Structure formats: C-alpha cells, structure tokens
Amino acid sequence: MTLGRLNHVGVATPSIAQARDHYARLFGEAAVAAPFDLPEQGVRVCFVDAPNTQIELIEPLDEASPIAGFLGRNPAGGQHHLCFEVADLAAAMREAAASGARVLGVPRIGAHGTRIVFLHPRDTGGVLMELMEAPDGGH
C-alpha cells in the first residue's frame, strides 16, 4: 500500500478547551482552529496547524464515544492515531487487508470531509492508523 503524506496526528483529550488553550500558548492563537462536533463519530475536534501537518485534538461527546474508552485507559489523554493520506481508499483497504492488516469498520466521512477508515493497531506496530482519501494522495 502506498501511503501519502502524514495528514495529522490525533491526540485524545478530556477537554478540548484546555488543550486548545495549551496549544495556543505553545504555537500562537492563529495556529489553533475553532472546535466543531462530529456527532456521527461521537467526538468534538479541533485542528492545530503545524508547518507540515496538523494535530487533531479529539474529545468525546459522551461515554459511548470510542475516545471515552481511550481516556478511560489514559485519563490525561495522549496520542490516539496517525492519519495518512491515500489516493484511493478502496484500493488502500484491499492492499492493507491483503498484507494482513485488519480494516476496522467501513469507510465514513471524517473531520476533513473526506472518506476515512482505521487499521487495527495490532497489525500496524501498535499504532492506530487512519487512512484518509485525498485526491492527490498526499503527493
């Protein structure tokens, strides 16, 4: 499977407001976008711009959110996933499965408004990986 550029690093947090303030102090207010809800995924997200990628801050909307489970194991939050761009999500899913990686669920629309899917961390060196369809595949 050909991965494109690293689109973002997902960071789970118990409080987007506190994390947003922290990153604004570190990187400047202009680098931190306004948060928004993704109710279909059970999360609130906020992007922090870096020169070559983004940090996606992720807060659960409720206890049913997958992020709530992550925070149950990691109360202070932390790195949740890496997101790589791919040109063709369906092809990347087939190639990942053929290589022995388990695709988690079916494609859905992610925070950037494009199709995404996750690969099981047990099959990717212990790191949850998100594949995000991007027209140029990050190239």
C-alpha positions in Angstrom: 0.0 0.0 0.0 1.3 3.4 -0.9 0.9 6.0 1.8 0.8 9.7 1.1 1.8 12.4 3.4 1.1 12.4 7.1 -2.1 14.5 7.3 -2.4 14.7 11.1 -1.6 13.2 14.5 -4.8 12.5 16.5 -4.5 13.4 20.2 -7.3 12.4 22.6 -8.0 14.9 25.4 -10.5 15.1 28.2 -11.0 18.8 27.5 -10.6 20.5 24.1 -10.9 23.9 25.8 -7.9 23.2 28.0 -5.9 21.5 25.2 -6.8 24.3 22.8 -5.5 26.9 25.3 -2.3 24.9 25.9 -1.6 24.6 22.1 -2.4 28.3 21.6 0.2 29.3 24.2 2.7 27.0 22.6 2.1 27.8 18.9 0.1 31.0 18.8 -3.7 31.5 18.7 -3.7 31.7 14.9 -2.5 28.1 14.6 -5.4 26.7 16.6 -8.8 26.5 14.8 -12.2 26.6 16.4 -13.6 23.2 17.6 -16.5 21.5 16.0 -18.7 18.5 16.7 -18.8 15.3 14.7 -21.9 13.7 16.3 -21.8 10.7 14.0 -18.4 9.8 15.4 -19.2 10.9 18.9 -16.4 13.4 19.1 -15.6 17.1 19.2 -12.4 18.0 17.2 -10.1 20.9 16.8 -7.1 21.2 14.5 -3.8 22.8 15.4 -1.8 23.8 12.3 1.9 23.0 12.1 4.1 23.8 9.1 4.0 20.3 7.6 1.0 18.6 9.2 -1.8 19.1 11.8 -2.6 17.9 15.3 -6.2 16.8 15.7 -7.4 17.3 19.3 -10.3 14.9 20.0 -12.7 15.0 22.9 -15.6 12.5 23.4 -19.1 13.9 23.2 -20.4 11.3 25.6 -19.5 8.0 27.3 -20.4 6.0 24.2 -17.6 7.6 22.2 -14.6 5.4 21.3 -12.5 8.3 22.7 -14.1 7.9 26.1 -12.8 4.3 26.2 -9.3 5.5 25.3 -9.5 8.2 28.0 -10.6 5.6 30.5 -7.3 3.8 29.9 -5.3 7.1 29.5 -7.1 9.7 31.7 -4.7 12.6 30.8 -5.1 11.9 27.1 -2.4 11.3 24.6 -1.6 10.2 21.1 -4.5 8.3 19.6 -3.7 7.8 15.9 -1.7 8.8 12.9 -3.6 9.7 9.7 -2.1 9.2 6.3 -3.5 10.3 3.0 -4.2 7.8 0.3 -5.2 8.4 -3.3 -7.8 5.6 -3.5 -9.3 4.5 -0.2 -10.9 1.3 -1.6 -7.6 0.2 -3.1 -5.7 1.0 0.1 -8.2 -1.0 2.1 -7.8 -4.0 -0.3 -4.0 -3.7 -0.2 -3.9 -3.4 3.6 -6.2 -6.5 4.0 -4.0 -8.4 1.6 -1.0 -7.5 3.7 -2.7 -8.8 6.8 -3.9 -5.6 8.3 -7.4 -5.6 9.7 -9.6 -2.7 8.5 -11.9 -1.5 11.3 -15.4 -0.9 10.1 -16.5 0.7 6.9 -15.4 4.0 5.3 -17.1 7.1 6.8 -16.7 10.8 6.4 -14.0 12.2 8.7 -13.3 15.7 10.1 -11.8 16.9 6.8 -15.0 15.9 4.9 -13.4 13.0 3.1 -13.7 9.3 3.5 -11.7 7.6 6.2 -11.1 4.2 7.7 -8.9 2.9 10.5 -6.4 -0.1 10.6 -6.2 -2.2 13.7 -3.1 -1.2 15.9 -2.2 -4.9 16.4 -1.4 -5.1 12.7 0.4 -1.8 12.4 3.1 -2.0 15.1 0.9 -0.9 17.9 -0.2 2.4 16.3 -3.9 3.0 15.3 -3.7 4.2 11.7 -6.3 6.2 9.9 -6.3 6.2 6.1 -7.9 9.4 4.6 -8.8 9.6 0.9 -7.2 12.6 -0.6 -7.5 13.5 -4.3 -3.7 13.6 -4.9 -2.9 11.0 -2.2 -0.6 13.5 -0.4 1.8 13.7 -3.3 
